């Protein structure tokens, strides 16, 4: 092996050092945004989270308009959502603010975090593998942000409305802890963003020859069951919410099948 080739070959410790600095950069970026969110935590909580309790939230107004224009009267309109939040521990508000800030920092800086991950594995890729993953940063970031938007504007309002209006007795009020309320919204939003990465994962696996369009079609029913299970986990326990979440994910799965088919066709042409 020549000296040049030796220089290109990084030792195991060198790889660990490279990974460490990539992680440090990603964490620093998240912390910077988290600090900004923490400083403006009152504005963020009131604007992003507490607004979901109001029937004037855009999602509720849209479903109400849809209900009225489709002849369903006010059946889809959100009535008054009786939710109050409280902190029952001395550190409750502080720990919730920290949690919210770091999750928000990760969501905002996801493209940069993914870029650091991509920059670490890129030198180890072969030319064919590099072509497969080319454009990954853009598409992964776009899909993630679309999923976050879907989670915040569709899934989260459904969750807040369902749990805010559900009651076992008129003598029981919905007094949620601030931690559980914010966690409900951040969890559904974050998981929705991750679910939307499905076409990206299928594209990469297809180009690497791990899965095919025929394989995805064969196990479509199994995928449907898995999607419904995950939808049930992040949504309220009612069929309508689960279906509303499952439909776009299934649509993304079908897009993944079309992408895989196109990749196979292109590979046959170039062969």
C-alpha positions as CSV (number, residue, x, y, z in Angstrom):
1,X,0.0,0.0,0.0
2,X,1.4,3.4,-1.0
3,X,1.8,6.3,1.4
4,X,-1.1,8.1,-0.2
5,X,-3.3,5.1,0.3
6,X,-2.2,4.9,3.9
7,X,-3.1,8.5,4.4
8,X,-6.5,7.8,3.1
9,X,-7.0,4.9,5.4
10,X,-8.2,6.2,8.7
11,X,-7.5,4.1,11.8
12,X,-10.2,2.9,14.1
13,X,-9.4,5.6,16.6
14,X,-9.4,8.1,13.8
15,X,-12.9,7.1,12.9
16,X,-14.0,7.4,16.5
17,X,-12.5,10.9,16.7
18,X,-14.2,11.9,13.4
19,X,-17.5,10.6,14.7
20,X,-17.1,12.3,18.1
21,X,-16.5,15.7,16.4
22,X,-19.5,15.2,14.1
23,X,-21.7,14.4,17.1
24,X,-20.2,17.4,19.0
25,X,-21.1,19.7,16.1
26,X,-24.6,18.4,15.9
27,X,-25.1,18.6,19.7
28,X,-23.8,22.2,19.8
29,X,-26.1,23.2,17.0
30,X,-29.1,21.7,18.9
31,X,-28.0,23.3,22.1
32,X,-27.8,26.8,20.5
33,X,-31.3,26.5,19.1
34,X,-32.5,25.0,22.4
35,X,-31.1,28.0,24.3
36,X,-33.0,30.4,22.0
37,X,-36.2,28.4,22.5
38,X,-35.6,28.3,26.3
39,X,-35.1,32.1,26.4
40,X,-38.4,32.6,24.5
41,X,-40.1,29.7,26.2
42,X,-43.2,31.7,27.3
43,X,-43.8,32.9,23.7
44,X,-43.2,29.4,22.3
45,X,-45.5,27.6,24.8
46,X,-48.3,30.1,24.3
47,X,-48.0,30.2,20.5
48,X,-47.1,26.7,19.7
49,X,-48.7,24.6,22.4
50,X,-51.4,26.4,24.2
51,X,-53.0,27.6,20.9
52,X,-54.0,23.9,20.3
53,X,-56.5,24.2,23.1
54,X,-58.4,27.0,21.3
55,X,-61.1,26.3,18.8
56,X,-59.7,29.1,16.7
57,X,-56.7,27.0,15.8
58,X,-56.5,26.7,12.0
59,X,-57.0,22.9,11.9
60,X,-60.3,23.1,13.9
61,X,-61.5,26.0,11.7
62,X,-60.7,24.0,8.6
63,X,-62.6,20.8,9.8
64,X,-65.5,23.0,10.8
65,X,-65.6,24.6,7.4
66,X,-65.3,21.2,5.7
67,X,-68.2,19.9,7.8
68,X,-70.5,22.8,7.0
69,X,-69.7,22.9,3.3
70,X,-70.2,19.1,3.0
71,X,-73.7,19.2,4.5
72,X,-72.7,17.7,7.9
73,X,-73.6,20.8,9.8
74,X,-71.3,21.2,12.8
75,X,-70.5,17.5,13.3
76,X,-66.7,18.0,12.7
77,X,-66.5,21.4,14.5
78,X,-64.5,21.5,17.7
79,X,-66.6,22.6,20.6
80,X,-65.0,24.1,23.7
81,X,-62.0,22.1,24.7
82,X,-61.9,22.0,28.5
83,X,-58.2,21.6,29.3
84,X,-56.3,23.2,32.1
85,X,-52.6,22.6,32.7
86,X,-50.7,22.6,36.0
87,X,-47.3,21.8,37.4
88,X,-47.3,19.5,40.4
89,X,-43.6,19.4,41.2
90,X,-41.1,22.1,42.1
91,X,-39.0,21.3,39.0
92,X,-42.0,20.6,36.7
93,X,-42.0,23.8,34.7
94,X,-38.2,23.9,34.4
95,X,-37.7,20.3,33.3
96,X,-40.6,20.7,30.8
97,X,-39.0,23.8,29.4
98,X,-35.7,21.9,29.0
99,X,-37.3,19.0,27.3
100,X,-39.3,21.2,25.0
101,X,-36.2,23.2,24.1
102,X,-34.1,20.2,23.2
103,X,-36.8,18.5,21.1
104,X,-37.4,21.8,19.4
105,X,-33.7,22.2,18.8
106,X,-33.5,18.8,17.2
107,X,-36.5,19.4,14.9
108,X,-35.2,22.8,13.8
109,X,-31.6,21.5,13.3
110,X,-32.5,18.1,11.8
111,X,-31.1,19.0,8.3
112,X,-27.8,20.0,9.9
113,X,-27.8,16.9,12.1
114,X,-28.4,14.7,9.1
115,X,-25.7,16.5,7.2
116,X,-23.2,15.6,9.9
117,X,-24.2,12.0,9.8
118,X,-24.0,12.0,6.0
119,X,-20.5,13.7,6.1
120,X,-19.3,11.0,8.4
121,X,-20.3,8.0,6.2
122,X,-19.7,9.7,2.8
123,X,-15.9,8.9,2.7
124,X,-16.6,5.2,3.2
125,X,-19.1,4.9,0.4
126,X,-18.2,3.4,-3.0
127,X,-19.0,5.4,-6.1
128,X,-22.1,3.3,-6.7
129,X,-23.2,3.8,-3.2
130,X,-22.5,7.5,-3.3
131,X,-24.7,7.9,-6.4
132,X,-27.5,6.0,-4.5
133,X,-27.4,8.4,-1.6
134,X,-26.9,11.6,-3.6
135,X,-29.5,14.2,-2.6
136,X,-30.2,12.4,0.6
137,X,-29.8,15.5,2.8
138,X,-32.4,17.5,0.8
139,X,-35.0,14.7,0.5
140,X,-34.6,13.5,4.1
141,X,-34.9,17.0,5.4
142,X,-37.9,17.8,3.2
143,X,-39.8,14.6,4.2
144,X,-39.0,15.1,7.9
145,X,-40.3,18.7,7.9
146,X,-43.4,17.7,6.0
147,X,-44.0,15.0,8.6
148,X,-43.5,17.4,11.4
149,X,-46.0,19.8,9.8
150,X,-48.5,16.9,9.4
151,X,-47.9,15.9,13.0
152,X,-48.4,19.4,14.4
153,X,-51.4,20.5,12.3
154,X,-53.2,17.2,12.0
155,X,-52.2,14.6,14.6
156,X,-51.6,16.9,17.5
157,X,-55.0,18.8,17.3
158,X,-56.8,15.4,17.0
159,X,-55.1,14.2,20.2
160,X,-55.7,17.4,22.1
161,X,-59.4,17.6,21.0
162,X,-60.0,13.9,21.8
163,X,-58.3,13.9,25.3
164,X,-59.6,17.4,26.1
165,X,-63.2,16.5,25.5
166,X,-63.2,12.9,26.7
167,X,-64.7,12.3,30.1
168,X,-65.8,9.4,32.3
169,X,-67.9,11.6,34.5
170,X,-69.0,15.2,34.8
171,X,-67.4,15.3,38.2
172,X,-63.9,14.7,36.7
173,X,-62.1,17.6,35.0
174,X,-59.1,17.4,32.6
175,X,-56.3,19.0,34.6
176,X,-53.2,17.8,32.7
177,X,-49.7,18.3,34.0
178,X,-47.7,20.6,31.8
179,X,-45.2,17.8,31.2
180,X,-47.8,15.3,29.9
181,X,-49.5,18.0,27.7
182,X,-46.3,19.2,26.0
183,X,-45.0,15.6,25.7
184,X,-48.2,14.5,23.9
185,X,-47.7,17.2,21.2
186,X,-43.9,16.9,20.9
187,X,-44.0,13.1,20.7
188,X,-46.7,12.9,18.0
189,X,-45.0,15.7,16.0
190,X,-41.6,14.1,16.2
191,X,-42.8,10.6,15.4
192,X,-44.8,11.9,12.4
193,X,-41.6,13.5,11.1
194,X,-39.8,10.2,11.4
195,X,-42.6,8.2,9.7
196,X,-42.4,10.4,6.7
197,X,-38.9,9.2,6.0
198,X,-40.4,6.0,4.7
199,X,-40.0,6.8,0.9
200,X,-36.4,7.8,1.5
201,X,-35.6,4.6,3.3
202,X,-37.3,2.5,0.5
203,X,-35.4,4.4,-2.2
204,X,-32.0,3.7,-0.6
205,X,-32.8,0.1,0.1
206,X,-34.1,-0.4,-3.4
207,X,-31.0,1.2,-5.0
208,X,-28.8,-1.0,-2.9
209,X,-30.8,-4.1,-4.1
210,X,-32.1,-5.0,-0.6
211,X,-35.8,-4.6,-1.5
212,X,-37.7,-4.6,-4.7
213,X,-41.1,-3.4,-5.9
214,X,-42.3,-6.9,-6.0
215,X,-41.2,-7.5,-2.5
216,X,-42.9,-4.4,-1.2
217,X,-46.2,-5.4,-3.0
218,X,-46.0,-8.9,-1.6
219,X,-45.8,-7.6,2.0
220,X,-48.2,-4.7,1.5
221,X,-50.7,-6.2,3.9
222,X,-48.1,-6.7,6.5
223,X,-47.0,-3.1,6.1
224,X,-50.6,-2.0,6.5
225,X,-50.8,-3.8,9.8
226,X,-47.5,-2.3,11.1
227,X,-48.6,1.2,10.0
228,X,-52.0,0.8,11.7
229,X,-50.2,-0.3,14.9
230,X,-47.9,2.7,14.9
231,X,-50.8,5.0,14.1
232,X,-52.6,3.6,17.1
233,X,-49.6,4.3,19.3
234,X,-49.3,8.0,18.4
235,X,-53.0,8.9,18.0
236,X,-56.0,8.8,20.3
237,X,-57.8,5.5,20.6
238,X,-60.5,6.2,18.0
239,X,-60.7,4.9,14.5
240,X,-61.0,8.2,12.7
241,X,-57.7,9.6,14.1
242,X,-55.9,6.3,13.3
243,X,-57.2,6.3,9.7
244,X,-56.3,9.9,9.2
245,X,-52.7,9.2,10.2
246,X,-52.4,5.8,8.4
247,X,-53.7,7.1,5.0
248,X,-50.7,9.5,4.3
249,X,-48.2,6.9,5.5
250,X,-49.8,4.2,3.3
251,X,-49.7,6.8,0.5
252,X,-45.9,7.3,1.1
253,X,-45.5,3.5,1.1
254,X,-47.2,3.3,-2.3
255,X,-44.9,6.1,-3.5
256,X,-42.0,4.0,-2.3
257,X,-43.2,1.1,-4.4
258,X,-43.3,3.4,-7.5
259,X,-39.9,4.7,-6.7
260,X,-38.5,1.2,-6.4
261,X,-40.1,0.1,-9.7
262,X,-38.6,3.1,-11.4
263,X,-35.2,2.4,-10.1
264,X,-35.4,-1.2,-11.3
265,X,-36.6,-0.1,-14.7
266,X,-33.7,2.4,-15.0
267,X,-31.2,-0.3,-13.9
268,X,-32.4,-2.7,-16.6
269,X,-32.0,0.1,-19.2
270,X,-28.5,0.9,-18.1
271,X,-27.5,-2.8,-17.9
